[in-house]
Amino acid sequence: MASTAATAVVLSAGSGVGVDAAPAAVEADVAHHGDVSLWGGRLAVRLHTGNHGPSDLAGATARLGFSVPVVPARKLPDACLWGGNQVVYCQSGALRADGRDSEFLLDLRAVGDPAEVSVDIATVWNGGADDHNPDNDKHHVLVPATGDLYVY
């Protein structure tokens, strides 16, 4: 009788679900947006990381790569860290599906006073989720030293 009850529970859990079945992959769409400006060697970066769904995520990590060295002595937000003198990593908290959930403001200083800087932004970790739209989490931004905001 106990085995019949156990069989009924397993069968009612869902069709095709067996003991050896692998868990379904989580699907999410991490996206980064924001703006960058450069003037007098100062580099200001605003990074918004969000998730367009359909599943919630525990978090995501963005890599920001700069074409020129950046003074690493500058303080970064708590969820960001230096990956060398031209790289910063920022990890969001939990990302709800269909929401913009984290914002990072980076106040950096380039070594010297470059006429322009290029910034490459990309997701390097998303908790293993399948992302069928990876184009919105990879950006290449050319930022002339005009003080204007360049939006990505």
KEKE-769116 format. One record per atom (N, C-alpha, C): residue number from 1; atom name; x, y, z. Coordinates in pm, whole numbers. Last residue first. Example, Ala and Ser with C-alpha at 12.3 -4.5 7.8 and 13.67 -1.06 7.14 Angstrom:
<pts>
PT, num, atomo, px, py, pz
PT, 2, N, 1285, -225, 708
PT, 2, CA, 1367, -106, 714
PT, 2, C, 1290, 3, 787
PT, 1, N, 1319, -569, 780
PT, 1, CA, 1230, -450, 780
PT, 1, C, 1320, -330, 780
</pts>
This chain:
<pts>
PT, num, atomo, px, py, pz
PT, 152, N, 2438, 5382, -2353
PT, 152, CA, 2441, 5247, -2410
PT, 152, C, 2322, 5168, -2360
PT, 151, N, 2525, 5719, -2410
PT, 151, CA, 2429, 5622, -2358
PT, 151, C, 2448, 5489, -2428
PT, 150, N, 2736, 5953, -2302
PT, 150, CA, 2722, 5857, -2411
PT, 150, C, 2645, 5739, -2356
PT, 149, N, 2725, 6286, -2208
PT, 149, CA, 2686, 6151, -2173
PT, 149, C, 2671, 6068, -2300
PT, 148, N, 3015, 6503, -2243
PT, 148, CA, 2879, 6460, -2279
PT, 148, C, 2853, 6318, -2232
PT, 147, N, 3276, 6556, -2207
PT, 147, CA, 3191, 6575, -2091
PT, 147, C, 3046, 6536, -2118
PT, 146, N, 3450, 6497, -2408
PT, 146, CA, 3367, 6618, -2425
PT, 146, C, 3286, 6651, -2301
PT, 145, N, 3638, 6288, -2495
PT, 145, CA, 3653, 6370, -2374
PT, 145, C, 3580, 6503, -2389
PT, 144, N, 3439, 6018, -2630
PT, 144, CA, 3530, 6131, -2645
PT, 144, C, 3530, 6217, -2519
PT, 143, N, 3394, 5693, -2600
PT, 143, CA, 3362, 5811, -2520
PT, 143, C, 3467, 5920, -2543
PT, 142, N, 3235, 5419, -2732
PT, 142, CA, 3345, 5512, -2754
PT, 142, C, 3307, 5644, -2689
PT, 141, N, 3138, 5113, -2607
PT, 141, CA, 3105, 5256, -2607
PT, 141, C, 3232, 5337, -2627
PT, 140, N, 2991, 4816, -2657
PT, 140, CA, 3119, 4882, -2681
PT, 140, C, 3087, 5030, -2697
PT, 139, N, 2819, 4563, -2473
PT, 139, CA, 2823, 4697, -2533
PT, 139, C, 2968, 4741, -2550
PT, 138, N, 2600, 4313, -2392
PT, 138, CA, 2735, 4338, -2445
PT, 138, C, 2732, 4473, -2516
PT, 137, N, 2343, 4257, -2337
PT, 137, CA, 2433, 4260, -2223
PT, 137, C, 2579, 4267, -2268
PT, 136, N, 2195, 4238, -2564
PT, 136, CA, 2169, 4353, -2478
PT, 136, C, 2252, 4351, -2349
PT, 135, N, 2271, 3998, -2690
PT, 135, CA, 2315, 4125, -2747
PT, 135, C, 2294, 4244, -2654
PT, 134, N, 2164, 3762, -2591
PT, 134, CA, 2288, 3813, -2529
PT, 134, C, 2333, 3948, -2583
PT, 133, N, 1902, 3622, -2565
PT, 133, CA, 1920, 3756, -2619
PT, 133, C, 2047, 3817, -2560
PT, 132, N, 1881, 3389, -2429
PT, 132, CA, 1860, 3381, -2573
PT, 132, C, 1874, 3517, -2640
PT, 131, N, 2047, 3254, -2183
PT, 131, CA, 2013, 3389, -2226
PT, 131, C, 2004, 3387, -2378
PT, 130, N, 2015, 3030, -1923
PT, 130, CA, 2015, 3041, -2068
PT, 130, C, 1968, 3182, -2103
PT, 129, N, 2216, 3072, -1626
PT, 129, CA, 2089, 3083, -1699
PT, 129, C, 2112, 3083, -1849
PT, 128, N, 2435, 3071, -1461
PT, 128, CA, 2414, 2956, -1548
PT, 128, C, 2284, 2960, -1626
PT, 127, N, 2465, 3310, -1330
PT, 127, CA, 2412, 3197, -1254
PT, 127, C, 2385, 3074, -1338
PT, 126, N, 2595, 3477, -1499
PT, 126, CA, 2451, 3499, -1480
PT, 126, C, 2386, 3382, -1407
PT, 125, N, 2894, 3644, -1573
PT, 125, CA, 2829, 3540, -1493
PT, 125, C, 2682, 3576, -1478
PT, 124, N, 2965, 3843, -1741
PT, 124, CA, 3059, 3731, -1731
PT, 124, C, 3004, 3619, -1645
PT, 123, N, 2831, 4073, -1965
PT, 123, CA, 2801, 3982, -1855
PT, 123, C, 2904, 3870, -1857
PT, 122, N, 3013, 4372, -2050
PT, 122, CA, 2958, 4240, -2083
PT, 122, C, 2928, 4162, -1956
PT, 121, N, 3144, 4656, -2203
PT, 121, CA, 3061, 4606, -2093
PT, 121, C, 3003, 4473, -2135
PT, 120, N, 3415, 4855, -2277
PT, 120, CA, 3345, 4732, -2314
PT, 120, C, 3275, 4678, -2191
PT, 119, N, 3490, 5177, -2374
PT, 119, CA, 3448, 5094, -2262
PT, 119, C, 3373, 4974, -2317
PT, 118, N, 3747, 5395, -2478
PT, 118, CA, 3640, 5301, -2513
PT, 118, C, 3617, 5210, -2393
PT, 117, N, 3813, 5739, -2463
PT, 117, CA, 3825, 5609, -2398
PT, 117, C, 3716, 5521, -2456
PT, 116, N, 4002, 6027, -2569
PT, 116, CA, 3886, 5938, -2575
PT, 116, C, 3918, 5809, -2503
PT, 115, N, 4214, 6173, -2489
PT, 115, CA, 4117, 6241, -2575
PT, 115, C, 3990, 6158, -2590
PT, 114, N, 4327, 6137, -2147
PT, 114, CA, 4307, 6087, -2283
PT, 114, C, 4200, 6167, -2359
PT, 113, N, 4529, 6228, -1936
PT, 113, CA, 4410, 6300, -1982
PT, 113, C, 4382, 6258, -2126
PT, 112, N, 4644, 5991, -1687
PT, 112, CA, 4663, 6096, -1786
PT, 112, C, 4531, 6164, -1821
PT, 111, N, 4440, 5730, -1622
PT, 111, CA, 4579, 5771, -1610
PT, 111, C, 4604, 5872, -1722
PT, 110, N, 4109, 5831, -1525
PT, 110, CA, 4201, 5769, -1619
PT, 110, C, 4343, 5814, -1587
PT, 109, N, 3917, 5777, -1247
PT, 109, CA, 4011, 5869, -1308
PT, 109, C, 4104, 5790, -1398
PT, 108, N, 3565, 5736, -1170
PT, 108, CA, 3700, 5687, -1194
PT, 108, C, 3787, 5798, -1251
PT, 107, N, 3295, 5648, -1021
PT, 107, CA, 3365, 5775, -1038
PT, 107, C, 3513, 5741, -1048
PT, 106, N, 3015, 5467, -1093
PT, 106, CA, 3160, 5459, -1082
PT, 106, C, 3219, 5595, -1113
PT, 105, N, 2728, 5343, -970
PT, 105, CA, 2786, 5468, -1014
PT, 105, C, 2936, 5460, -987
PT, 104, N, 2494, 5095, -1046
PT, 104, CA, 2627, 5124, -994
PT, 104, C, 2672, 5257, -1053
PT, 103, N, 2193, 4939, -971
PT, 103, CA, 2258, 5054, -1035
PT, 103, C, 2391, 5075, -966
PT, 102, N, 1954, 4681, -1026
PT, 102, CA, 2073, 4733, -962
PT, 102, C, 2130, 4849, -1042
PT, 101, N, 1710, 4615, -1154
PT, 101, CA, 1729, 4590, -1012
PT, 101, C, 1854, 4646, -949
PT, 100, N, 1443, 4626, -1351
PT, 100, CA, 1577, 4682, -1342
PT, 100, C, 1609, 4687, -1195
PT, 99, N, 1251, 4332, -1447
PT, 99, CA, 1278, 4449, -1363
PT, 99, C, 1421, 4498, -1378
PT, 98, N, 1173, 4075, -1539
PT, 98, CA, 1106, 4197, -1586
PT, 98, C, 1129, 4317, -1497
PT, 97, N, 1260, 3895, -1249
PT, 97, CA, 1222, 3891, -1390
PT, 97, C, 1146, 4019, -1423
PT, 96, N, 1502, 4036, -1026
PT, 96, CA, 1366, 3990, -1054
PT, 96, C, 1345, 3985, -1205
PT, 95, N, 1808, 3950, -914
PT, 95, CA, 1743, 4019, -1026
PT, 95, C, 1606, 3958, -1051
PT, 94, N, 2009, 4005, -626
PT, 94, CA, 1905, 3927, -693
PT, 94, C, 1836, 4013, -800
PT, 93, N, 2279, 4227, -705
PT, 93, CA, 2208, 4139, -614
PT, 93, C, 2108, 4057, -694
PT, 92, N, 2561, 4232, -929
PT, 92, CA, 2429, 4276, -883
PT, 92, C, 2382, 4184, -772
PT, 91, N, 2895, 4310, -932
PT, 91, CA, 2797, 4201, -915
PT, 91, C, 2669, 4258, -858
PT, 90, N, 3143, 4424, -1146
PT, 90, CA, 3035, 4462, -1055
PT, 90, C, 2931, 4351, -1052
PT, 89, N, 3485, 4475, -1210
PT, 89, CA, 3374, 4380, -1208
PT, 89, C, 3271, 4430, -1108
PT, 88, N, 3703, 4651, -1423
PT, 88, CA, 3623, 4654, -1300
PT, 88, C, 3512, 4551, -1317
PT, 87, N, 4022, 4704, -1570
PT, 87, CA, 3901, 4622, -1559
PT, 87, C, 3836, 4641, -1422
PT, 86, N, 4272, 4811, -1582
PT, 86, CA, 4181, 4846, -1690
PT, 86, C, 4048, 4770, -1683
PT, 85, N, 4432, 4717, -1381
PT, 85, CA, 4421, 4862, -1394
PT, 85, C, 4334, 4907, -1511
PT, 84, N, 4230, 4453, -1231
PT, 84, CA, 4352, 4503, -1294
PT, 84, C, 4336, 4653, -1311
PT, 83, N, 3981, 4438, -1136
PT, 83, CA, 4033, 4318, -1201
PT, 83, C, 4164, 4349, -1272
PT, 82, N, 3827, 4563, -842
PT, 82, CA, 3924, 4582, -950
PT, 82, C, 3967, 4447, -1004
PT, 81, N, 3474, 4535, -780
PT, 81, CA, 3615, 4516, -745
PT, 81, C, 3701, 4533, -868
PT, 80, N, 3153, 4606, -627
PT, 80, CA, 3247, 4609, -740
PT, 80, C, 3389, 4586, -690
PT, 79, N, 2982, 4642, -419
PT, 79, CA, 2963, 4521, -499
PT, 79, C, 3055, 4516, -621
PT, 78, N, 3053, 4897, -311
PT, 78, CA, 3078, 4774, -236
PT, 78, C, 3069, 4647, -320
PT, 77, N, 3209, 5109, -563
PT, 77, CA, 3092, 5064, -485
PT, 77, C, 3121, 4928, -422
PT, 76, N, 3557, 5202, -510
PT, 76, CA, 3449, 5147, -592
PT, 76, C, 3328, 5119, -503
PT, 75, N, 3794, 5459, -488
PT, 75, CA, 3700, 5370, -418
PT, 75, C, 3589, 5330, -514
PT, 74, N, 4105, 5457, -663
PT, 74, CA, 3971, 5514, -645
PT, 74, C, 3881, 5411, -577
PT, 73, N, 4335, 5331, -728
PT, 73, CA, 4321, 5372, -588
PT, 73, C, 4183, 5430, -560
PT, 72, N, 4369, 5276, -997
PT, 72, CA, 4299, 5178, -913
PT, 72, C, 4280, 5219, -768
PT, 71, N, 4313, 5473, -1264
PT, 71, CA, 4379, 5479, -1134
PT, 71, C, 4305, 5387, -1038
PT, 70, N, 4321, 5288, -1563
PT, 70, CA, 4242, 5367, -1470
PT, 70, C, 4312, 5362, -1335
PT, 69, N, 4449, 5271, -1896
PT, 69, CA, 4458, 5240, -1754
PT, 69, C, 4378, 5339, -1670
PT, 68, N, 4209, 5242, -2164
PT, 68, CA, 4324, 5308, -2102
PT, 68, C, 4331, 5265, -1956
PT, 67, N, 3985, 5106, -2231
PT, 67, CA, 4094, 5105, -2327
PT, 67, C, 4220, 5173, -2275
PT, 66, N, 3829, 4895, -1987
PT, 66, CA, 3861, 5029, -2036
PT, 66, C, 3984, 5023, -2127
PT, 65, N, 3558, 4684, -1918
PT, 65, CA, 3697, 4693, -1962
PT, 65, C, 3722, 4828, -2026
PT, 64, N, 3357, 4550, -1687
PT, 64, CA, 3378, 4674, -1758
PT, 64, C, 3526, 4684, -1790
PT, 63, N, 3144, 4281, -1646
PT, 63, CA, 3285, 4319, -1660
PT, 63, C, 3290, 4448, -1740
PT, 62, N, 2891, 4188, -1415
PT, 62, CA, 2931, 4259, -1537
PT, 62, C, 3080, 4289, -1530
PT, 61, N, 2708, 3920, -1289
PT, 61, CA, 2832, 3997, -1279
PT, 61, C, 2866, 4057, -1414
PT, 60, N, 2397, 3869, -1119
PT, 60, CA, 2478, 3866, -1241
PT, 60, C, 2602, 3951, -1216
PT, 59, N, 2160, 3671, -927
PT, 59, CA, 2245, 3786, -953
PT, 59, C, 2318, 3769, -1084
PT, 58, N, 1962, 3486, -915
PT, 58, CA, 2029, 3518, -789
PT, 58, C, 2118, 3640, -804
PT, 57, N, 1673, 3570, -1113
PT, 57, CA, 1812, 3525, -1100
PT, 57, C, 1867, 3564, -963
PT, 56, N, 1353, 3466, -1242
PT, 56, CA, 1435, 3546, -1151
PT, 56, C, 1576, 3487, -1146
PT, 55, N, 1267, 3418, -1590
PT, 55, CA, 1293, 3367, -1455
PT, 55, C, 1372, 3468, -1373
PT, 54, N, 1242, 3523, -1849
PT, 54, CA, 1121, 3504, -1770
PT, 54, C, 1145, 3457, -1626
PT, 53, N, 1363, 3863, -1785
PT, 53, CA, 1290, 3739, -1759
PT, 53, C, 1316, 3628, -1858
PT, 52, N, 1518, 4082, -1800
PT, 52, CA, 1392, 4088, -1874
PT, 52, C, 1317, 3955, -1868
PT, 51, N, 1696, 4234, -1557
PT, 51, CA, 1661, 4100, -1606
PT, 51, C, 1523, 4111, -1671
PT, 50, N, 1971, 4468, -1528
PT, 50, CA, 1834, 4421, -1509
PT, 50, C, 1815, 4285, -1571
PT, 49, N, 2188, 4714, -1427
PT, 49, CA, 2177, 4574, -1464
PT, 49, C, 2036, 4528, -1430
PT, 48, N, 2333, 5015, -1515
PT, 48, CA, 2208, 4953, -1469
PT, 48, C, 2210, 4809, -1517
PT, 47, N, 2595, 5222, -1449
PT, 47, CA, 2563, 5088, -1498
PT, 47, C, 2434, 5040, -1433
PT, 46, N, 2768, 5502, -1530
PT, 46, CA, 2644, 5458, -1464
PT, 46, C, 2606, 5326, -1530
PT, 45, N, 3081, 5647, -1490
PT, 45, CA, 3006, 5537, -1551
PT, 45, C, 2884, 5508, -1465
PT, 44, N, 3313, 5892, -1565
PT, 44, CA, 3194, 5861, -1485
PT, 44, C, 3112, 5756, -1559
PT, 43, N, 3636, 5985, -1547
PT, 43, CA, 3549, 5891, -1617
PT, 43, C, 3434, 5854, -1526
PT, 42, N, 3862, 6247, -1597
PT, 42, CA, 3762, 6187, -1508
PT, 42, C, 3664, 6106, -1592
PT, 41, N, 4019, 6374, -1783
PT, 41, CA, 4069, 6250, -1725
PT, 41, C, 3973, 6182, -1630
PT, 40, N, 3853, 6586, -1870
PT, 40, CA, 3970, 6612, -1786
PT, 40, C, 4028, 6488, -1719
PT, 39, N, 3582, 6369, -1905
PT, 39, CA, 3630, 6506, -1915
PT, 39, C, 3748, 6522, -1821
PT, 38, N, 3336, 6144, -2009
PT, 38, CA, 3480, 6165, -1987
PT, 38, C, 3511, 6312, -2003
PT, 37, N, 3067, 5918, -1934
PT, 37, CA, 3118, 6049, -1976
PT, 37, C, 3264, 6061, -1935
PT, 36, N, 2812, 5683, -2000
PT, 36, CA, 2953, 5707, -1968
PT, 36, C, 2987, 5848, -2013
PT, 35, N, 2519, 5501, -1895
PT, 35, CA, 2587, 5607, -1968
PT, 35, C, 2729, 5622, -1916
PT, 34, N, 2308, 5215, -1948
PT, 34, CA, 2360, 5324, -1867
PT, 34, C, 2422, 5431, -1952
PT, 33, N, 2246, 4865, -1919
PT, 33, CA, 2224, 4994, -1983
PT, 33, C, 2284, 5100, -1893
PT, 32, N, 2232, 4520, -1967
PT, 32, CA, 2303, 4632, -1906
PT, 32, C, 2274, 4756, -1988
PT, 31, N, 2040, 4230, -1895
PT, 31, CA, 2065, 4346, -1981
PT, 31, C, 2137, 4454, -1901
PT, 30, N, 1957, 3888, -1907
PT, 30, CA, 2031, 3994, -1838
PT, 30, C, 2057, 4107, -1939
PT, 29, N, 1706, 3696, -1919
PT, 29, CA, 1765, 3788, -2015
PT, 29, C, 1829, 3904, -1940
PT, 28, N, 1671, 3343, -1858
PT, 28, CA, 1663, 3482, -1817
PT, 28, C, 1732, 3568, -1922
PT, 27, N, 1585, 3021, -1762
PT, 27, CA, 1599, 3112, -1875
PT, 27, C, 1578, 3255, -1824
PT, 26, N, 1724, 2731, -1623
PT, 26, CA, 1662, 2860, -1598
PT, 26, C, 1686, 2948, -1720
PT, 25, N, 1659, 2399, -1729
PT, 25, CA, 1749, 2514, -1726
PT, 25, C, 1668, 2641, -1702
PT, 24, N, 1518, 2150, -1518
PT, 24, CA, 1505, 2237, -1634
PT, 24, C, 1598, 2357, -1618
PT, 23, N, 1717, 1882, -1389
PT, 23, CA, 1631, 1999, -1368
PT, 23, C, 1630, 2086, -1494
PT, 22, N, 1699, 1557, -1540
PT, 22, CA, 1777, 1674, -1502
PT, 22, C, 1683, 1792, -1480
PT, 21, N, 1568, 1250, -1417
PT, 21, CA, 1550, 1368, -1501
PT, 21, C, 1632, 1485, -1448
PT, 20, N, 1572, 1021, -1265
PT, 20, CA, 1696, 1059, -1330
PT, 20, C, 1684, 1187, -1414
PT, 19, N, 1308, 995, -1176
PT, 19, CA, 1414, 1011, -1077
PT, 19, C, 1541, 1064, -1141
PT, 18, N, 1103, 1192, -1397
PT, 18, CA, 1148, 1069, -1334
PT, 18, C, 1260, 1099, -1238
PT, 17, N, 841, 1330, -1561
PT, 17, CA, 940, 1358, -1457
PT, 17, C, 976, 1227, -1391
PT, 16, N, 636, 1286, -1740
PT, 16, CA, 772, 1271, -1787
PT, 16, C, 879, 1299, -1682
PT, 15, N, 412, 1507, -1583
PT, 15, CA, 434, 1405, -1683
PT, 15, C, 580, 1404, -1726
PT, 14, N, 414, 1541, -1229
PT, 14, CA, 424, 1600, -1363
PT, 14, C, 459, 1493, -1463
PT, 13, N, 341, 1431, -993
PT, 13, CA, 436, 1542, -989
PT, 13, C, 451, 1608, -1125
PT, 12, N, 192, 1206, -1012
PT, 12, CA, 119, 1332, -1010
PT, 12, C, 211, 1453, -1008
PT, 11, N, 384, 1007, -999
PT, 11, CA, 312, 1027, -1123
PT, 11, C, 239, 1161, -1125
PT, 10, N, 465, 1032, -728
PT, 10, CA, 561, 1052, -836
PT, 10, C, 489, 1081, -967
PT, 9, N, 221, 967, -598
PT, 9, CA, 284, 1098, -577
PT, 9, C, 381, 1129, -689
PT, 8, N, 179, 703, -683
PT, 8, CA, 80, 805, -716
PT, 8, C, 140, 945, -701
PT, 7, N, 399, 577, -565
PT, 7, CA, 388, 580, -710
PT, 7, C, 291, 689, -753
PT, 6, N, 330, 606, -296
PT, 6, CA, 451, 671, -346
PT, 6, C, 447, 682, -497
PT, 5, N, 101, 444, -288
PT, 5, CA, 90, 586, -256
PT, 5, C, 211, 663, -309
PT, 4, N, 217, 196, -348
PT, 4, CA, 114, 250, -435
PT, 4, C, 98, 400, -412
PT, 3, N, 384, 157, -128
PT, 3, CA, 445, 174, -260
PT, 3, C, 344, 229, -359
PT, 2, N, 197, 128, 75
PT, 2, CA, 286, 243, 79
PT, 2, C, 349, 265, -57
PT, 1, N, 82, -118, 0
PT, 1, CA, 0, 0, 0
PT, 1, C, 88, 126, 0
</pts>
